[in-house]
């Protein structure tokens, strides 16, 4: 798996990684200083089934945990991934 990158503005952020010239991404919005909303996860058809989206959610969860943030998963994919991984649910 390739390196996952992160870019963040004042209120919005993005994780992404490129695999075989295809980019998968996860976007989020900050809610105050203590929460983020995972808005959207996009994985191109060429990367489906390769764990690209799950890795993005995992990175967002790990960063939120490290930064003491709570996650509101509005994105259906992120919500499903977090519900499957009980070890990630401490950030909810």
OpenMM code with the backbone's topology and positions (N, CA, C; nanometers):
from openmm import Vec3, app, unit

residues = "UNK UNK UNK UNK UNK UNK UNK UNK UNK UNK UNK UNK UNK UNK UNK UNK UNK UNK UNK UNK UNK UNK UNK UNK UNK UNK UNK UNK UNK UNK UNK UNK UNK UNK UNK UNK UNK UNK UNK UNK UNK UNK UNK UNK UNK UNK UNK UNK UNK UNK UNK UNK UNK UNK UNK UNK UNK UNK UNK UNK UNK UNK UNK UNK UNK UNK UNK UNK UNK UNK UNK UNK UNK UNK UNK UNK UNK UNK UNK UNK UNK UNK UNK UNK UNK UNK UNK UNK UNK UNK UNK UNK".split()
positions = [
    Vec3(0.0852, -0.1177, 0.0000),
    Vec3(0.0000, 0.0000, 0.0000),
    Vec3(0.0893, 0.1233, 0.0000),
    Vec3(0.0468, 0.2239, -0.0697),
    Vec3(0.1246, 0.3458, -0.0800),
    Vec3(0.1049, 0.4344, 0.0421),
    Vec3(0.1843, 0.5376, 0.0495),
    Vec3(0.1750, 0.6321, 0.1599),
    Vec3(0.0444, 0.7115, 0.1516),
    Vec3(-0.0178, 0.7294, 0.2664),
    Vec3(-0.1393, 0.8101, 0.2735),
    Vec3(-0.0997, 0.9524, 0.3093),
    Vec3(-0.1491, 1.0476, 0.2329),
    Vec3(-0.1174, 1.1890, 0.2532),
    Vec3(-0.2353, 1.2575, 0.3212),
    Vec3(-0.2047, 1.3690, 0.3864),
    Vec3(-0.3092, 1.4477, 0.4527),
    Vec3(-0.2860, 1.5949, 0.4253),
    Vec3(-0.3928, 1.6649, 0.3935),
    Vec3(-0.3886, 1.8096, 0.3771),
    Vec3(-0.5066, 1.8650, 0.4555),
    Vec3(-0.4832, 1.9771, 0.5236),
    Vec3(-0.5902, 2.0337, 0.6042),
    Vec3(-0.5912, 2.1842, 0.5932),
    Vec3(-0.7100, 2.2377, 0.5739),
    Vec3(-0.7290, 2.3819, 0.5752),
    Vec3(-0.7834, 2.4230, 0.7102),
    Vec3(-0.8439, 2.5394, 0.7136),
    Vec3(-0.8964, 2.5908, 0.8394),
    Vec3(-1.0108, 2.5056, 0.8951),
    Vec3(-1.0980, 2.4564, 0.8071),
    Vec3(-1.2117, 2.3789, 0.8563),
    Vec3(-1.2320, 2.2457, 0.7845),
    Vec3(-1.1621, 2.2231, 0.6753),
    Vec3(-1.1794, 2.0995, 0.5988),
    Vec3(-1.0452, 2.0308, 0.5784),
    Vec3(-1.0524, 1.8997, 0.5598),
    Vec3(-0.9300, 1.8231, 0.5376),
    Vec3(-0.9541, 1.7091, 0.4418),
    Vec3(-0.8437, 1.6472, 0.4048),
    Vec3(-0.8496, 1.5419, 0.3038),
    Vec3(-0.7347, 1.4453, 0.3254),
    Vec3(-0.7635, 1.3171, 0.3142),
    Vec3(-0.6616, 1.2121, 0.3080),
    Vec3(-0.6690, 1.1545, 0.1677),
    Vec3(-0.5561, 1.1150, 0.1136),
    Vec3(-0.5574, 1.0510, -0.0175),
    Vec3(-0.4328, 0.9669, -0.0355),
    Vec3(-0.4441, 0.8720, -0.1233),
    Vec3(-0.3272, 0.7984, -0.1693),
    Vec3(-0.3491, 0.7553, -0.3128),
    Vec3(-0.2387, 0.7428, -0.3813),
    Vec3(-0.2407, 0.7075, -0.5232),
    Vec3(-0.1849, 0.5676, -0.5398),
    Vec3(-0.2602, 0.4863, -0.6115),
    Vec3(-0.2180, 0.3492, -0.6394),
    Vec3(-0.2351, 0.3271, -0.7888),
    Vec3(-0.1279, 0.2902, -0.8551),
    Vec3(-0.1338, 0.2631, -0.9995),
    Vec3(-0.2024, 0.3763, -1.0759),
    Vec3(-0.1670, 0.4992, -1.0447),
    Vec3(-0.2188, 0.6202, -1.1092),
    Vec3(-0.3657, 0.6502, -1.0795),
    Vec3(-0.4237, 0.5830, -0.9812),
    Vec3(-0.5611, 0.6093, -0.9388),
    Vec3(-0.5569, 0.6661, -0.7976),
    Vec3(-0.6419, 0.7653, -0.7706),
    Vec3(-0.6420, 0.8314, -0.6399),
    Vec3(-0.7689, 0.7983, -0.5626),
    Vec3(-0.7495, 0.7482, -0.4413),
    Vec3(-0.8594, 0.7261, -0.3469),
    Vec3(-0.8510, 0.8369, -0.2431),
    Vec3(-0.9677, 0.8874, -0.1983),
    Vec3(-0.9633, 0.9957, -0.1013),
    Vec3(-1.0758, 0.9875, 0.0002),
    Vec3(-1.0523, 1.0518, 0.1133),
    Vec3(-1.1502, 1.0677, 0.2193),
    Vec3(-1.1481, 1.2143, 0.2578),
    Vec3(-1.2655, 1.2753, 0.2689),
    Vec3(-1.2712, 1.4156, 0.3090),
    Vec3(-1.3414, 1.4274, 0.4441),
    Vec3(-1.3056, 1.5321, 0.5175),
    Vec3(-1.3665, 1.5547, 0.6480),
    Vec3(-1.3785, 1.7040, 0.6754),
    Vec3(-1.4636, 1.7347, 0.7720),
    Vec3(-1.4862, 1.8715, 0.8152),
    Vec3(-1.4653, 1.8782, 0.9654),
    Vec3(-1.3947, 1.9794, 1.0109),
    Vec3(-1.3755, 1.9986, 1.1550),
    Vec3(-1.5017, 2.0602, 1.2140),
    Vec3(-1.5390, 2.0130, 1.3321),
    Vec3(-1.6508, 2.0680, 1.4080),
    Vec3(-1.5917, 2.1167, 1.5395),
    Vec3(-1.5686, 2.2447, 1.5465),
    Vec3(-1.5023, 2.2990, 1.6643),
    Vec3(-1.3613, 2.2431, 1.6785),
    Vec3(-1.3171, 2.2308, 1.8001),
    Vec3(-1.1807, 2.1830, 1.8253),
    Vec3(-1.1755, 2.0369, 1.8682),
    Vec3(-1.2933, 1.9721, 1.8812),
    Vec3(-1.2936, 1.8378, 1.9376),
    Vec3(-1.3512, 1.7290, 1.8485),
    Vec3(-1.4052, 1.7651, 1.7309),
    Vec3(-1.4689, 1.6648, 1.6467),
    Vec3(-1.4380, 1.6869, 1.4987),
    Vec3(-1.4449, 1.5755, 1.4253),
    Vec3(-1.4432, 1.5841, 1.2791),
    Vec3(-1.5610, 1.5023, 1.2260),
    Vec3(-1.6111, 1.5462, 1.1131),
    Vec3(-1.7140, 1.4711, 1.0410),
    Vec3(-1.6468, 1.4124, 0.9174),
    Vec3(-1.6504, 1.2805, 0.9048),
    Vec3(-1.6038, 1.2191, 0.7806),
    Vec3(-1.7187, 1.2316, 0.6815),
    Vec3(-1.6969, 1.3161, 0.5798),
    Vec3(-1.8012, 1.3504, 0.4832),
    Vec3(-1.8151, 1.2497, 0.3692),
    Vec3(-1.7010, 1.2064, 0.3175),
    Vec3(-1.7051, 1.1339, 0.1904),
    Vec3(-1.5790, 1.0497, 0.1741),
    Vec3(-1.5970, 0.9327, 0.1192),
    Vec3(-1.4852, 0.8473, 0.0794),
    Vec3(-1.5079, 0.8112, -0.0666),
    Vec3(-1.4064, 0.8319, -0.1493),
    Vec3(-1.4172, 0.8014, -0.2923),
    Vec3(-1.3040, 0.7078, -0.3324),
    Vec3(-1.3413, 0.5957, -0.3902),
    Vec3(-1.2437, 0.4978, -0.4373),
    Vec3(-1.2779, 0.4651, -0.5827),
    Vec3(-1.1849, 0.4895, -0.6743),
    Vec3(-1.2114, 0.4572, -0.8156),
    Vec3(-1.2374, 0.3073, -0.8346),
    Vec3(-1.3156, 0.2752, -0.9342),
    Vec3(-1.3473, 0.1345, -0.9628),
    Vec3(-1.2224, 0.0482, -0.9727),
    Vec3(-1.1160, 0.1027, -1.0278),
    Vec3(-0.9924, 0.0261, -1.0462),
    Vec3(-0.9291, -0.0156, -0.9135),
    Vec3(-0.9662, 0.0503, -0.8044),
    Vec3(-0.9077, 0.0187, -0.6739),
    Vec3(-1.0035, -0.0553, -0.5813),
    Vec3(-1.1243, -0.0756, -0.6241),
    Vec3(-1.2221, -0.1427, -0.5375),
    Vec3(-1.1759, -0.2846, -0.5051),
    Vec3(-1.2006, -0.3243, -0.3810),
    Vec3(-1.1620, -0.4583, -0.3368),
    Vec3(-1.0166, -0.4711, -0.2961),
    Vec3(-0.9439, -0.3599, -0.2951),
    Vec3(-0.8015, -0.3648, -0.2610),
    Vec3(-0.7721, -0.3022, -0.1244),
    Vec3(-0.8772, -0.2626, -0.0524),
    Vec3(-0.8590, -0.2071, 0.0814),
    Vec3(-0.8215, -0.0605, 0.0844),
    Vec3(-0.8291, 0.0073, -0.0292),
    Vec3(-0.7868, 0.1474, -0.0358),
    Vec3(-0.8730, 0.2361, 0.0537),
    Vec3(-1.0040, 0.2196, 0.0491),
    Vec3(-1.0931, 0.3006, 0.1311),
    Vec3(-1.0781, 0.2702, 0.2792),
    Vec3(-1.0666, 0.1438, 0.3129),
    Vec3(-1.0519, 0.1044, 0.4534),
    Vec3(-0.9248, 0.1627, 0.5138),
    Vec3(-0.8192, 0.1663, 0.4369),
    Vec3(-0.6929, 0.2242, 0.4863),
    Vec3(-0.7071, 0.3732, 0.5137),
    Vec3(-0.7847, 0.4426, 0.4311),
    Vec3(-0.8077, 0.5854, 0.4540),
    Vec3(-0.8857, 0.6067, 0.5833),
    Vec3(-0.9896, 0.5263, 0.6042),
    Vec3(-1.0683, 0.5386, 0.7277),
    Vec3(-0.9811, 0.5059, 0.8481),
    Vec3(-0.9021, 0.4022, 0.8378),
    Vec3(-0.8129, 0.3648, 0.9476),
    Vec3(-0.7179, 0.4788, 0.9831),
    Vec3(-0.6609, 0.5424, 0.8833),
    Vec3(-0.5694, 0.6544, 0.9084),
    Vec3(-0.6428, 0.7703, 0.9753),
    Vec3(-0.7637, 0.8020, 0.9279),
    Vec3(-0.8417, 0.9105, 0.9880),
    Vec3(-0.8735, 0.8784, 1.1340),
    Vec3(-0.9104, 0.7553, 1.1620),
    Vec3(-0.9402, 0.7136, 1.3001),
    Vec3(-0.8152, 0.7237, 1.3866),
    Vec3(-0.7036, 0.6742, 1.3361),
    Vec3(-0.5793, 0.6795, 1.4139),
    Vec3(-0.5353, 0.8229, 1.4405),
    Vec3(-0.5467, 0.9101, 1.3415),
    Vec3(-0.5106, 1.0500, 1.3619),
    Vec3(-0.6052, 1.1168, 1.4613),
    Vec3(-0.7350, 1.0886, 1.4501),
    Vec3(-0.8323, 1.1462, 1.5434),
    Vec3(-0.7992, 1.1021, 1.6861),
    Vec3(-0.7698, 0.9763, 1.7026),
    Vec3(-0.7342, 0.9234, 1.8349),
    Vec3(-0.6098, 0.9944, 1.8885),
    Vec3(-0.5082, 1.0064, 1.8061),
    Vec3(-0.3821, 1.0700, 1.8482),
    Vec3(-0.4019, 1.2172, 1.8829),
    Vec3(-0.4975, 1.2811, 1.8175),
    Vec3(-0.5226, 1.4237, 1.8396),
    Vec3(-0.6340, 1.4496, 1.9410),
    Vec3(-0.6888, 1.3428, 1.9992),
    Vec3(-0.7944, 1.3570, 2.0981),
    Vec3(-0.9265, 1.4043, 2.0420),
    Vec3(-0.9547, 1.3683, 1.9159),
    Vec3(-1.0779, 1.4109, 1.8490),
    Vec3(-1.1793, 1.2975, 1.8461),
    Vec3(-1.3044, 1.3341, 1.8388),
    Vec3(-1.4120, 1.2384, 1.8173),
    Vec3(-1.4532, 1.2454, 1.6698),
    Vec3(-1.5020, 1.1336, 1.6178),
    Vec3(-1.5386, 1.1223, 1.4763),
    Vec3(-1.6891, 1.1030, 1.4627),
    Vec3(-1.7479, 1.1788, 1.3720),
    Vec3(-1.8870, 1.1612, 1.3327),
    Vec3(-1.8832, 1.1094, 1.1892),
    Vec3(-1.9099, 0.9808, 1.1681),
    Vec3(-1.8999, 0.9243, 1.0330),
    Vec3(-2.0305, 0.9392, 0.9537),
    Vec3(-2.0461, 1.0508, 0.8834),
    Vec3(-2.1643, 1.0692, 0.7989),
    Vec3(-2.1538, 0.9908, 0.6690),
    Vec3(-2.0340, 0.9685, 0.6227),
    Vec3(-2.0121, 0.8892, 0.5013),
    Vec3(-2.0540, 0.7442, 0.5294),
    Vec3(-2.1434, 0.6880, 0.4482),
    Vec3(-2.1886, 0.5502, 0.4715),
    Vec3(-2.0746, 0.4480, 0.4724),
    Vec3(-1.9759, 0.4670, 0.3864),
    Vec3(-1.8632, 0.3732, 0.3830),
    Vec3(-1.7845, 0.3797, 0.5131),
    Vec3(-1.7510, 0.5003, 0.5577),
    Vec3(-1.6745, 0.5162, 0.6823),
    Vec3(-1.7537, 0.4615, 0.8002),
    Vec3(-1.8832, 0.4890, 0.8024),
    Vec3(-1.9677, 0.4397, 0.9112),
    Vec3(-1.9667, 0.2873, 0.9153),
    Vec3(-1.9770, 0.2235, 0.7999),
    Vec3(-1.9747, 0.0769, 0.7926),
    Vec3(-1.8397, 0.0213, 0.8366),
    Vec3(-1.7313, 0.0854, 0.7942),
    Vec3(-1.5984, 0.0382, 0.8325),
    Vec3(-1.5775, 0.0480, 0.9836),
    Vec3(-1.6176, 0.1595, 1.0408),
    Vec3(-1.5998, 0.1779, 1.1848),
    Vec3(-1.6869, 0.0786, 1.2620),
    Vec3(-1.8056, 0.0514, 1.2132),
    Vec3(-1.8919, -0.0446, 1.2830),
    Vec3(-1.8352, -0.1864, 1.2762),
    Vec3(-1.7586, -0.2178, 1.1732),
    Vec3(-1.6962, -0.3502, 1.1591),
    Vec3(-1.5729, -0.3664, 1.2471),
    Vec3(-1.5126, -0.2562, 1.2860),
    Vec3(-1.3878, -0.2596, 1.3627),
    Vec3(-1.4135, -0.2057, 1.5031),
    Vec3(-1.4416, -0.2947, 1.5954),
    Vec3(-1.4715, -0.2506, 1.7316),
    Vec3(-1.3553, -0.1746, 1.7935),
    Vec3(-1.2342, -0.2022, 1.7501),
    Vec3(-1.1164, -0.1331, 1.8040),
    Vec3(-1.1073, 0.0130, 1.7596),
    Vec3(-1.1897, 0.0533, 1.6655),
    Vec3(-1.1918, 0.1934, 1.6192),
    Vec3(-1.3029, 0.2725, 1.6856),
    Vec3(-1.3942, 0.2071, 1.7525),
    Vec3(-1.5145, 0.2739, 1.8003),
    Vec3(-1.4938, 0.3660, 1.9194),
    Vec3(-1.3755, 0.3678, 1.9750),
    Vec3(-1.3478, 0.4589, 2.0857),
    Vec3(-1.3464, 0.6056, 2.0400),
    Vec3(-1.3356, 0.6283, 1.9101),
    Vec3(-1.3324, 0.7668, 1.8602),
    Vec3(-1.4723, 0.8199, 1.8282),
    Vec3(-1.5730, 0.7371, 1.8409),
    Vec3(-1.7105, 0.7818, 1.8119),
    Vec3(-1.7623, 0.8714, 1.9238),
] * unit.nanometer
topology = app.Topology()
chain = topology.addChain("A")
for resn in residues:
    res = topology.addResidue(resn, chain)
    for name in ("N", "CA", "C"):
        topology.addAtom(name, app.Element.getBySymbol(name[0]), res)
